[in-house]
Structure formats: structure tokens, C-alpha cells
Amino acid sequence: MGSLGLTSLQKMNQETRPDNYRSTSSTPLSWGLIVCTFNRRHVLARCLRLAASQSLPPSVIAVVDASPDWENTRAEILSDVAADHPSIQWHYVPAETRSLTIQRNQGLKLVETDVVFLFDDDSLMYPDCAAEIMKIYQADSEKQIVGVNAVHNPVPPDQPDDEEALKPSDHSTTKVYGPAARMIRRALDADNIFIPYDDDFPRHEVPASVLDLHAGVVRLMVGWGMTYRREICLKEPFSDILRFYSAEEDTDMSYRASRHGLLMVALDARLCHLGSKGGRASAFNLAVSRTMNPLALHRLYSTDLARSRRRQRLFLARRFLILLCKDVYRRQWTFPNSRGAMFSLRMLDTIFGKSKVELKEWYPEFQRELMDAPVPTPNPQSQ
């Protein structure tokens, strides 16, 4: 997700706020950090050091590591970072399965705080990032707010000595498009990238107690900077059907969470998401995963399968045209992105034709073959 799509609370009608809008909660809420990682030793240490040094420090930090040499990294983290912060409870465990969604759920069993921060291993927190996020939760004594996102700042908050950690990042949450690209994106509604599982997005009132805070309302959360009340994550765990490439796991989880309450963004909670690249699959395989994962998730969570099938068919046709323009613009004459969208479009009926039980068994195996094997040939009739 590139944009939070926030609505500033400053524009809301202040006359609706009662005089006694302040939170009545006197007990400070606790927060813990869950970081899932794979072969990111250098940036992981940097991420954890900044998290542990917050002006409002965490009670618990849990790392779920899928790296083959996780024991060596754990030894370094515990001696170089954790030792400097003995008041924090540390967990550093091997991943039960190398899968972002499964690793996140594994971490939730270890961190029993009021609020959980589910940041990426290359999310670098500014010193007051946690304090600004927790300010919103603390003010919401009625627990109407279920999730709060941080905001991306392109400048890292630290200056590490490690040459590897100083490598520049090409990550950006705000892409710049030329006039032709902007016209095409407007015509094809390119920014509309998530279709609700219900008829429309849930609507919730903003608590009066947070109207004076520098915050905004969002429909969905972004994975590199999302936080939730832990009880919501237990009700709506991350979908382990996304086993081998978890594209859209953040929008899926945040939408399901939004059924229970409001999602917000703390506009002063800054972090720098480096967007570090690990092992990457081919452009075609990535395009297939990014367009097919939402199909599988709709089959699991939609409240109206006929509606979802119809909407997804139109959405994929639009994505095909957008990605075709992208392939042409980048002179990718094998058309990997648009072929990926077309592949997913051809598999739509196969996915919606499966029962939930069948899908949960079939889709992870399909993902495994997609990421490990040559480009597959779609043959819906054989599925």
C-alpha cells in the first residue's frame, strides 16, 4: 500500500466534542514489538536498537527469525542490543514456518501487551514514534480505535557506522508520475486497489477524546507501520493461506480489523521504512501473487461471493490495462506484469469454485510451486 488515504481530524466539526472529552483511563497501556525477519541481520539490529531506545520503551520485543543462521543473529542481538536494555523482556525465536503471516501469528503468542506493533525489520522508529501512537490508544478509553498506523519519513533517524546499513534505499511511499501516467491512472482508477469483503468499508464514529490529537482516519493500514490492540489480532489473526508470498496481508488484516472499530494514523509518529529487498521472485510471479492473493482472501472472507466474483473480475480487467501500460513504459517486452494479471483473471473462477477447505489446502501448494518452479501455464479446467 502506497498511501494511507487519511482524513484529517482537524477538519471535523469541533462542536460535536463535549467538554469532558479527555480520557478517563488512568492506567498506562503497555506495548510490545513483533518483528518478523529473514536474512536481514544488519538492518534488524538497527531496527531493534531504535525500538528499544524509544522515549516510551516497549515492555516486550519479540523477533521471529526464519533465517537459516538465526542462532548467530540471536547471539549478536542479545549481546549487542538487548544487553543495553535489561528492563525490556526479549524473545528471539526461530520461525515455525518461513511465512510472514505465520511468523506474525507466532509473535502474537509471545507478546501479551495491550498494544502490539507489527513493524517490518527495516522500519526505523524516530525516538517519539511509540509515544505518539500510544497517546491515541491511551485517549481512547472506550476502545473504539482498534489500530493506529505510523507515518513514513524518507530520512532515517540514525546514522549507523556499518557500511552495509548505509546503503541508500529506493523505497518511496509516494510515487511521482508524469502527465500521461497520471491521466491513465485517473481513467482506470488505479489508486482504488482494495475491494471490501462487505458491500462497503465499515463506518465508525471518531471518539471525542481524540479529536484534538494530531491524527487522521484511514480505511486500511500499511504493513511497515501498523499497530493494533492485541485482542483484535487474536480475533482476526493473519491469514496463513498466504504461505509463500504474503502480498496484501496487511490490507486483508486491517480490513477485517476495521469491522471491529476505527483505524487511525498518528501523524507525528514518524518512522523511516527502508524497503530493503531480500530474495525476490520474478516480475511475473510477483504480479500473479499480488493479483491472485486478493482472490483467495475474498473467497475466505467475503460476505457475498457472487458480488466479490463480479467485482474482482472487473478489477482484474482494469489492473491488466494498468500493468500493460506499466510494462510498455518500462519497455518490458515480455510483459511480465500484465501477463501476471491475465493469469489471475483466468484463474478467478477456479478459486471461487473451491470450498474454503479445498482452498486452504490448494492455495499454499499453488504458491509454493509458483515461487519455486518455472512459470506455470494456467489450465483452470484441470484444477
N, C-alpha and C positions, 0 to 999 in steps of 0.2 A: 504494500500500500504506500503510495507516494504522498498522499495528503490526508490530514486528519478531518478536513471538512468541518471545521468548528464554527459555532455560533457564539459570538462574544456575549458574555453576560452583561457587559457594560451597556448593551443596547436594550436590555429588558426593562420592563416597567418597574421602577423602584417603588411606586406607590402600593404595590402588592405586598411589600415586605412589612410585617408587623414590627412594632417597636422592640419586642423581646425576641429578636431573631437570632441572637447568639446561642451557640451550642450549650446545652446543659450538661454535656458529658465532662466529667472531671477526671476520669481515669485515662491516662495516656494509652493510645493504641500502640501495639508492637508491630514491627515489620521485619520481614526476612527476605533474603535474596536467593533466588534459584537461578543458577547458570548452567546451561547445558552446553557441552563443548566437544569438539573433535579436532585433534591436531592443531590447536591454536595456542601453544604454550606461551609464546611471547606476549600476545595481546591479552590472554587470560589473566596473567599476573598483574598486568596494568589495570584491567577492569576491576579485579578484586581489591587491589590496593586503594583505588579511588572509592570504591563502595564502602570499604571498612573505615575510611577516613572521613565519612560524612559528618556534617555538623550535628545531625541526628543519626547516630550509628544504628545499624541493624542489630537485632537480638541474635539472629542466626544467619549464617551463609552456608548454602549447600551447593556443591558442584557435582554434577553428574557427567562423568567423562567417558566417552566412547572410544577414546584413543587407545591404540594397542600398547603404548608405553605409559598408560595412565599412572602407574605406580611411581615412576620417576617424576612426573609432573606434580603429583600429590606431595612427594617429599620436598620438592622445591617450594611449593606454595605454603606448606605448613611451616617450613623453616624461614622463608624469606618474607612472607606476608602475615600469616596467621599468628606467628610468634609476637609480632608487634601489636596485636590486638587481642589480648587474652580475655577481655570481657565478652567477646563475641563467641558464640558456640559455632564450631566449624564441623561440617560434614563434607568429606571428599570421597565419593564412592564411584565404582565402575558402573557403567550403564548396563542394565539388564538386557537391553536391546539397543543397537545403534539406530535410533529413530528419535527425532526431535519431540514428537508428541508423546512417545512412551517415556522418554527421559524427563520431560516436564512433569508428567504424572508421577513418576518415581520421586522427583524432587518434592512434590507436594506432600508426600508421606513423611518427609524428613523435617519440613519447616512448618511448625504448628503455631504460627503467629497470626495476629488479627488480619494483617495485610501481607500479601506476597508480591514481590517484584520479580517479574519473569523476563529479565533483560537478557539480551544477547551477550556472548562473550567478548564482543567488540564494541559494547556500549560503555562509553566513558562518562561517568557522572561528574557534574560540577559539584562543588562542596555542599551546596544547599539544595541539591536536587531532591533528596528524600524528604527534607523538611518541608519543602513547598508542596509535595504530593500529599504528605501526611496531614498537612494543615487542612486540606479539603475533607479527607476522611474524618478527621477529628471534629470538624464543624458540623458534620452530618450525623447528628446523634440518633436520628431515626433510621439510619442505614438505607436511605433511598438511593444513594450512589453506590454502584457495585464495582465500578472500575474507573481508574484515573490514568491517563497517558502522560508521559513526559513529552518535551518538545526537542527537536533536533537543532543543535548548534554546529555549524560546519567547522568551528575551531576547537581542537582538543583542549581540555582544561589543564593538561600537564605537558611537560617537556622531558620525555624519557631519554636516558643516555644510550639505551640499546639501539644500535643501528637498524636492526630489523624492525623495531617498533616505530622508527621514524619514517618508514616508507610512506609516501603520500597515498591517500585514498581517493578513488574515483567515485565514491558514493555521493549521491545527492538526493535529497528528498523532494527537490523542486527542479524539474527538468525545464529547459528553455527550448521552445520550438520556434521555427521560422514561420513566416506568414502563411505559406502553403500548408504546412503541417497543422497549424492552428485551425485553418479553415476546414481541413479534412476531419480533424478531431472533433470540432463542433458539429459538423454534419453527421458524424457517426456516433456522437455522444460517447466519446472514448473514455471520459472520466467516470462514467457510470459502470463500475466494474464488479459490483456485487448485487446479486438478486436475492431479496429476502426469502427465507423459507416460508414466511407467512404472506398474507396479502400485501402487507406494507411493513415498514420499520415500526417497532414499538414506540409509543409516545409516553413520556413521563414528565411530570412537573418538576421544575428545579426547586430544591429545598430553599426556603427563605434564608436559612442560616448561611448559605454560601454565596448569596448574590453580591456581596461586597468583595469577594475574593477575586483575584486576577485569574479567571478560569473561563473555560468555554465548554459547550456541549458538543459531543461528537456522536456519530452513528456507529462507527466501528473503531477498533483500536489497531495500533501498529505494533508488530511483534517485538521490535527492538526496544520499545519503551513502555510496555504495558504493565499495569499493576491491577490487582483485584483483591476484594475481600476473599479470604481463603475459603470461606463457606460456599461462595459462589463456584469456585473451581471444583469443589467436591461434588456439588450438584451437577455441574456441567464440565466434566473432565475433557481434556483434549482428545480428539478423535484418533484412536490408534489404527484406524483403517488407512491413514496416511503414513505408511510404514517406511518407505524408501526415499521419498522426496515430499516434504511437507508443505509445499506451496499452498497458500490460503488457509493454513491452520490458524493464523491469528484472526482473520476476518470471521472464520467459522466460529471459533470460541467466543469472540467478542459479541457476535450477533446473538448467540444462544444466551450469553450472559445478559445482554440488553433486554431479554424477555423478563428478567427479574428486577431490573432497575436501570437507573441512569448511568450513562458513560460520559466522562468528562475529560478535559485536558487541563493540566496545571501549566499555565502559560509562562511561569517563571521557573519551572522545573527543567533545567537545561541538561542535556547530555549530548555527546558527540558520538554518533553511530558511524564507525569507520567503514562498515560494509566490507569487511575483509573477506576475501574469496578463498574458500577451501577447494576441495576437489569439485569440479563442475562437469556435468554431463554435456552431451552435445546440445546445440541450439534446438534441434528438432525434439529431442527427448524432453528438454525443459519446457518447450511450448506445449507438448502433449500433457505433461503433468499439470501445468498451470491452467489449462483449459479443461482437463478431464477431472481433476480433483473436485472442483465445484459440482460436477455432475454426480459423483459418488456421494458427496455430502448432502446434496439435495435429496437423493434417494433415501438417505438415512433420516433426515430431519424435517423434510417438507411436510406441511400440513395439508397439501393438496397436490398430489403427484401429477395430475393432468395439467394443472396450472404451471407447475415447475417445468415439466417437459416442454410445454409450449413456449414459455419464456426463455428457457435455456436454448432452444433451437434458434430463436430469433437472435439471442445474444451471441451465440457462436457464429452465426452468419455475419453479424456485424464485426465480431473480433477477427474473422477471416479477412475481411476487407481492410481492417486497420493494420493487421500484421502483414498483409500483402504489400501495402504501402510502405511499411517498415522495411521489408525485405528489399524492395526496389530502391528505396532511399539509401540503404546501406550496401547496395549492389551485391546482395547475397543471392546469386543466381540459382542456387539450389532451393531457394525459398523455404528454408527450414521452419521459420515461424508460422507462415501461413499454411504450410503442409501439416504442421502440428495441430493447428486449429481445425483444419478439414478432417484430419484423422479423428479428433474428438467428436466432431459433428456426426461422422459416420458411425461412431460407437454409442451415440446417445441412446438409441432405442435398446441396445444391448444392456446398458446399465440400468435403465428404468424398468426393463423387463425382468430383472432379477429380484428375488426376495431379499430382505435385509440379511438373513442368514447366509444366503448364497453370495451376496455382495461382499460381506465381511471375510469370507473365505477366498473369493476370487480376486478381489481388487489388490490386496497386498502382493499376491503372487504375480499379477499383471505388472505392478510397479517394479518388482524385482527383475523381471525379465526385460522390462523397458530400460532400466538403468544399467543392466549388466550385459545385455545381448545386443546384436545389431538391430537396426531399425526394423520393427515388425510391420507386417502387411495386414491391414485391417480386414477381417473377414467376419462380420457380425453373424452371419448365418451359422458359423461353426461354433459360436460361443454357447 
